[in-house]
Amino acid sequence: MVLMCGLPGAGKTTYAMELVRRGYVRLSIDEVVWQRLGQRDAGLVLEAEAFDQLKEEVRREQRQELVELMLAGRDVVVDYSFWSRAARDDYRALIDNHGCRWELVHLKADRTTLKGRLEARNGEEGANSVTVDETLFNRYLANFEEPNGEGEQVVMQSST
């Protein structure tokens, strides 16, 4: 079980998609939320509270799907940001309790690289191109609890 961790634009989904090519099942809250809401151009905008409720509902569903996949012996990549240590601890315990192994992959990139990638992505459409403006980006930077001593594998990303 591979747990992706990192800020928006760090390359989590790109890394996860490489694992999918190797046979992993990918779980992504963003993609399921996107599928349920449709394209942002469709004019549907949820209030922040309703959006958070939908994301939590999808997270619960995918947590159960993760258990089912572990029981089936499948390799899984959980393509979330895992902002908090508490969330990472929760998933590691779930995986441990099912007798499976986990790997925490922390993708890191400097602020310039992240901002450049987000600016490019903000002009795209799709589940993996959610718009992140300057205010939201700064909130992400302020609230992200970087893994340290959690058995993480750090992958440095650059703008090249």
N, C-alpha and C positions, 0 to 999 in steps of 0.2 A: 504494500500500500504506500503510494507516494503522496505526500501532502505538500502542495505547492504553497509558498509563502513569499509575499513581497508587495511592494507598492504598485499602483497602476502604472503600466508602461515598462515594468521591469522585465517582461518577457515570459511570464508564467504560462500563458496560453500557448505560445510558440513552443516552449519546452514540453508542455503537456501533450501537444499534438504530435510531437516526435515519439513520445511513448505510445500514443494511440497507434501510430504506424507500426510499432513493435508488438501490438496486440493488447495493450491495456484498454480498459474501459474508462472513459473520462466522465467525471461528474462535474457539472458546472451550473451553479445557481443562475448566473447571468443568462445563460442560453435558455433555460427553462422559463425564466421570467420573461425574456424577450418573446419566446414562442407564445406564451399566454397573453401577453399584452399586444402583440403585433408590432409593426414598425412604428417608430416614433412619429413618422410623417402622417400616420393615420389620424393624428390629432388627439389620441387618447393619452391623457396625462393624469396620473394618480397623485393624490395628496401624499405627502411624505409618510404619514402614518399608515395609509393603505398600502403604499409601496413596501414599507418595512414589514407589514403583516404578510404580504405576498412572499417576500424573500424568506421570512421565517417559515412559512408553510412549505415552501420548496426545500428549504434546508432540512426540515423534519422528514420530508419524503425521501430526500437523497440520503439522509443518514440511515433510514431503513433499507434503502436500496444498497448502500454500502455493506450493511450486515448480510443481506442476501447474497451479494457478490462474494463476500469473504467466505460464507458457508459453501458457496459453489466452487471455491478455489481459484477465483479469477484474480488477475492483476488489475489494480485500480489506481488511477491518478485522480486525486481530489483537487480540482483546479479552482481553489478559493484563494482569498488573500491571506486568511488566517492572521488578522490584525492583532489579536490579543494572545498572550501566553495561555490564558484560561481556555480559549477555544482550541489551541493546539494541544494542551494537556488533555482536554476532553476527548478529542479524536484519538490521540495516542492511547489513552486508557481503553477506549472502545475497541481499538485494534488489538491491543494487548490481551484484553478479556476474551477475544475470539481466537487467540492463539496464533495471530498473524504477526508478521514483521512490518514495521513502518520505516519510512525514510522521509525526513523533513528536508525539502530543498528550498533554500532561501535565495531567491534571485535578487541581486542588488545592482543598482545603477546610480550614478551620480545625478544630482538635481537637473543638470543641463540635458543629460540623456533622457531622463524621464519626461521632462517638459517637451523636448523635441518630438519624442514618440507620441505623447498625448496630443500635441498640436496636429500632427499628421493624422492620428486616429480620429480626432474630433470631426474631421471632414468626411469620414467614412460612414457607411450604414452597416448594421448587423449587430448581433448579440455581443460581439467582442469589441465593439467600438462605442461604448457608452461615453457620452460627452462628459469630460472632466474639465471644469473651468478653473480659473486661478484660485477662487475661494475654496472650492472643494479640494483642489490639489493641496493647498496649505493646511486644510483640516486633516487630510490623510497624513501628511508629513508630521503633524503635531500629535496625532493619536496612534500612530503605528508603534507597536511594541516589538522592537527588533529582537529576534531570537539571539540568545547568548547562553551558551552552555546547555543547550537543549538537544544536543546530538545532531545539530543541523549540518547540512552540506551547503556551503556557500558557493554560489555561482555568480561571478562578477560579469556584468553586462557592460558593453560600451556602445557608443553611438555608431561605431563602424560595423 
